Amino acid sequence: MYDLIIIGGGVIGCSVAREISHYQVKTLVIEKESDLACGTSKSNSAIIHAGYDPDPGTLKARLNVEGNSMYSQICNELDIPFRRIGSLVVAFHDEDIPTLEKLHHQGMENGVAGMKIINQNELRNLEPHIAKEALMALYAQSAGIICPFTLTIAMAENAAQNGVDFSLDTEVTAIDVCPDGHFSILTNRGRFESKYVVNAAGVFGETMNNMAGGEPFSIRPRKGEYCILDKAQGYLANTTIFTVPTKMGKGILVSPTVDGNLLIGPTAADIDDKEDTATTAEGLQQVIDGARRLVPGIQASKIITSFAGLRAIPDGDDFIIRSSKKIKGFVNAVGIESPGLTSAPAIAKMVRQILMDKGLLCEVKSQFTPHRKPVVRFRELSAAEQRNLIKKNPSYGKVICRCETITEGEIIDAIHRPLGARNLDGLKRRVRTGAGRCQGSFCTPRVAEILARELQIPIEQVTKSGKASYILAGKAKEQQMAKRGN
Ligand SMILES: Cc1cc2nc3c(=O)[nH]c(=O)nc-3n(C[C@H](O)[C@H](O)[C@H](O)COP(=O)(O)OP(=O)(O)OC[C@H]3O[C@@H](n4cnc5c(N)ncnc54)[C@H](O)[C@@H]3O)c2cc1C
C-alpha cells in the first residue's frame, strides 16, 4: 500500500513527486507513456513567465510569481540550464499601448519586480532585429527560458533518488474507492493501492476525476503549433518577444532556447481530440507569418523541425488545485495551462500543503538530497577538461551526434542514470542526440546500436518512443533469404 499515488509524469506530477520526496511518504508516480514529459510538458514555449499576464487574485497569478522566484535555486540544485533573459510585449500600433499599460499595472499588482515600459530606442538596443514598425514594449526582467523536458526529467530523477517509485508504460483505467476509504487503482499492469491520490493527468485530468467520482469539471484541449529554427538563426532574438495578448492566449512569440536555437509559435486552436498533436501546413504558415511580423529576418528555410502541444483549458479561467469534497484523499492538480511550467514548483508546494491538511503525515526525511548527480555536457567543457575526461573514460572521446557534439559517454550515462533513457526520443530529451540540424539522419543508427548494447536487447527491439514504434523491421539479408526459401 502506497501513502500517495500521483497520476501523470508531466512537470506537475514530477514536481509534486520531488516536493513529497522531502518527507517519509511512500509514493508512486504512474505514467502511461514509456517516459516522463511525453505530454504537454514536452511541447510548450519553455518560458518561465514573469507573471504580469494572469488576472490578479487568481491562482495563476500567485503561483506564477512564486514559481518564477524558485527557479534559480531549483536549476542550480538539479544542474539544468536556465537563463533569465527577460521578455518583451511589443506594441505595433497606438491602440496597443493601453494593453501594455494594463499588463504593467497587473504585473505590479501580482508582485512582479523589474518591469518597465521602454521606448523605441531602448527596444532596438535590446532587440536590433525587431520589426521597424515596433513602437514600444513592456520589458520584464525576471522572465527566463528553460528546457521543459530536461526540467521534468531532472525533477523525476531527483525524486527517484530520494525514494519515489515510478511505473512507466502504466495506464490508469479505473479508480475504485474502497469501503475503508483507500484507493485501488486499476492499470494495464495490475492494481496499485494508495491512501491518497493526486490527479496530475494533464488534458486527461477530467477523465481521472470522473473515474474517482469527484465533483465534475471539464478540460478542453487547445492546440499550439511551433517551429524550431537552426542555431544559425539564434542571433535574431536576445529576449522572449511577444505581441500583445488576445483572449485566446499570449499570441505568437519569438524566443531563443537554452540550447541556442530560435523557437517560434504557438498557434491557438480549440480541438476535440486530446491525442491530436499533429502539425498542419496552415498552422505552421501562421507561425512563420506571425513570427516574421515581429522579427522579419527569420528565414523559413532554416526551420529544422516542428511540433504541437495541447493546452489543458479548464471550465473556469484558473488552475484547478483542490481536494475533492466528495472523495476524501483525492486531490486534483489539473487545468494547468500556461503558466503551468512556471508555476510547477509552487503548485507542488500547494498540493503538499493540501495533502497535509487532509491528514497525510509528512515527516521530514533526514537523508533527502536536493541535488541530482551532475550531468557531463562535453561541448561545454574547456579543451583541457575534455582531454582529462577522455583520459579517464575514452567513451567521451567518441562524438556520436555531430550536430550537437554529443559523445558516447554522455549517451551511456543518460541510459544508466535513474529513470534512464529507454528509446531514441528518451535520449533526444536527455542529451539532444538527433535534436540538431540533421535531426538524427547521421547518428540514429549509431545511437540505436548503443541503446541495444547498453539495454542488452536485440537492435530490432529499439524503439523511437516506446510501445510498437520500432525503427527496424528486421535484418535485410535474413528477410531476403527467407523470401528465397534459404
Ligand atoms: C502551446 C503551449 C505553450 C505553453 N507555454 C508555456 C510557457 O511558456 N510557460 C509556462 O509556464 N507554461 C506553458 N504552457 C503550459 C505548460 O506546458 C503546462 O502547464 C504543463 O506542461 C502542464 O503539465 P502537466 O504535468 O499538468 O501535464 P502533462 O505534461 O500533459 O502531464 C500529464 C501526464 O499524465 C499522463 N496521463 C494521462 N492520462 C493518464 C493515465 N490514464 N494513466 C497514466 N498517465 C496518464 C500523460 O501521459 C502525461 O504525461 C504551455 C502549454 C502549451 C500547450
The ligand as an SDF file (V2000), in Angstrom:
LIG
                    3D

 53 58  0  0  0  0  0  0  0  0999 V2000
    1.2610   25.6510  -26.5950 C   0  0  0  0  0  0  0  0  0  0  0  0
    1.6200   25.7290  -25.1440 C   0  0  0  0  0  0  0  0  0  0  0  0
    2.5270   26.6840  -24.6860 C   0  0  0  0  0  0  0  0  0  0  0  0
    2.8450   26.7760  -23.3400 C   0  0  0  0  0  0  0  0  0  0  0  0
    3.8450   27.6190  -22.9370 N   0  0  0  0  0  0  0  0  0  0  0  0
    4.1490   27.7220  -21.6240 C   0  0  0  0  0  0  0  0  0  0  0  0
    5.2060   28.5620  -21.2000 C   0  0  0  0  0  0  0  0  0  0  0  0
    5.9440   29.1210  -21.9940 O   0  0  0  0  0  0  0  0  0  0  0  0
    5.4050   28.6980  -19.8680 N   0  0  0  0  0  0  0  0  0  0  0  0
    4.6250   28.0800  -18.9510 C   0  0  0  0  0  0  0  0  0  0  0  0
    4.8090   28.3290  -17.7640 O   0  0  0  0  0  0  0  0  0  0  0  0
    3.6770   27.1920  -19.3220 N   0  0  0  0  0  0  0  0  0  0  0  0
    3.4420   26.9880  -20.6470 C   0  0  0  0  0  0  0  0  0  0  0  0
    2.4870   26.0980  -21.0520 N   0  0  0  0  0  0  0  0  0  0  0  0
    1.7890   25.3080  -20.0460 C   0  0  0  0  0  0  0  0  0  0  0  0
    2.5960   24.1040  -19.5840 C   0  0  0  0  0  0  0  0  0  0  0  0
    3.2000   23.4370  -20.6680 O   0  0  0  0  0  0  0  0  0  0  0  0
    1.6620   23.1620  -18.8470 C   0  0  0  0  0  0  0  0  0  0  0  0
    1.0360   23.8890  -17.8250 O   0  0  0  0  0  0  0  0  0  0  0  0
    2.3410   21.9680  -18.2140 C   0  0  0  0  0  0  0  0  0  0  0  0
    3.1980   21.3170  -19.1090 O   0  0  0  0  0  0  0  0  0  0  0  0
    1.2780   21.0080  -17.7300 C   0  0  0  0  0  0  0  0  0  0  0  0
    1.9110   19.9020  -17.1540 O   0  0  0  0  0  0  0  0  0  0  0  0
    1.0670   18.6630  -16.6370 P   0  0  0  0  0  0  0  0  0  0  0  0
    2.0100   17.8360  -15.8700 O   0  0  0  0  0  0  0  0  0  0  0  0
   -0.1810   19.1580  -15.9770 O   0  0  0  0  0  0  0  0  0  0  0  0
    0.5570   17.9500  -17.9650 O   0  0  0  0  0  0  0  0  0  0  0  0
    1.2870   16.8750  -18.9010 P   0  0  0  0  0  0  0  0  0  0  0  0
    2.6770   17.2610  -19.1910 O   0  0  0  0  0  0  0  0  0  0  0  0
    0.3980   16.6700  -20.0740 O   0  0  0  0  0  0  0  0  0  0  0  0
    1.3480   15.5810  -17.9990 O   0  0  0  0  0  0  0  0  0  0  0  0
    0.2220   14.7520  -17.7780 C   0  0  0  0  0  0  0  0  0  0  0  0
    0.7000   13.3260  -17.8510 C   0  0  0  0  0  0  0  0  0  0  0  0
   -0.3430   12.4580  -17.4620 O   0  0  0  0  0  0  0  0  0  0  0  0
   -0.2190   11.2860  -18.2210 C   0  0  0  0  0  0  0  0  0  0  0  0
   -1.5020   10.5800  -18.2140 N   0  0  0  0  0  0  0  0  0  0  0  0
   -2.6620   10.9930  -18.7630 C   0  0  0  0  0  0  0  0  0  0  0  0
   -3.6010   10.0480  -18.6010 N   0  0  0  0  0  0  0  0  0  0  0  0
   -3.0330    9.0230  -17.9300 C   0  0  0  0  0  0  0  0  0  0  0  0
   -3.4960    7.7520  -17.4860 C   0  0  0  0  0  0  0  0  0  0  0  0
   -4.7540    7.3220  -17.7360 N   0  0  0  0  0  0  0  0  0  0  0  0
   -2.6400    6.9390  -16.8280 N   0  0  0  0  0  0  0  0  0  0  0  0
   -1.3620    7.3290  -16.5920 C   0  0  0  0  0  0  0  0  0  0  0  0
   -0.8650    8.5170  -17.0150 N   0  0  0  0  0  0  0  0  0  0  0  0
   -1.6960    9.3520  -17.6640 C   0  0  0  0  0  0  0  0  0  0  0  0
    0.1630   11.8040  -19.6070 C   0  0  0  0  0  0  0  0  0  0  0  0
    0.7460   10.8050  -20.4120 O   0  0  0  0  0  0  0  0  0  0  0  0
    1.1030   12.9250  -19.2650 C   0  0  0  0  0  0  0  0  0  0  0  0
    2.4570   12.5390  -19.2820 O   0  0  0  0  0  0  0  0  0  0  0  0
    2.2000   25.9430  -22.4060 C   0  0  0  0  0  0  0  0  0  0  0  0
    1.3100   24.9560  -22.8730 C   0  0  0  0  0  0  0  0  0  0  0  0
    1.0690   24.8250  -24.2270 C   0  0  0  0  0  0  0  0  0  0  0  0
    0.2160   23.7180  -24.7230 C   0  0  0  0  0  0  0  0  0  0  0  0
  1  2  1  0
  2  3  1  0
  2 52  2  0
  3  4  2  0
  4  5  1  0
  4 50  1  0
  5  6  2  0
  6  7  1  0
  6 13  1  0
  7  8  2  0
  7  9  1  0
  9 10  1  0
 10 11  2  0
 10 12  1  0
 12 13  2  0
 13 14  1  0
 14 15  1  0
 14 50  1  0
 15 16  1  0
 16 17  1  0
 16 18  1  0
 18 19  1  0
 18 20  1  0
 20 21  1  0
 20 22  1  0
 22 23  1  0
 23 24  1  0
 24 25  2  0
 24 26  1  0
 24 27  1  0
 27 28  1  0
 28 29  2  0
 28 30  1  0
 28 31  1  0
 31 32  1  0
 32 33  1  0
 33 34  1  0
 33 48  1  0
 34 35  1  0
 35 36  1  0
 35 46  1  0
 36 37  1  0
 36 45  1  0
 37 38  2  0
 38 39  1  0
 39 40  1  0
 39 45  2  0
 40 41  1  0
 40 42  2  0
 42 43  1  0
 43 44  2  0
 44 45  1  0
 46 47  1  0
 46 48  1  0
 48 49  1  0
 50 51  2  0
 51 52  1  0
 52 53  1  0
M  END
$$$$
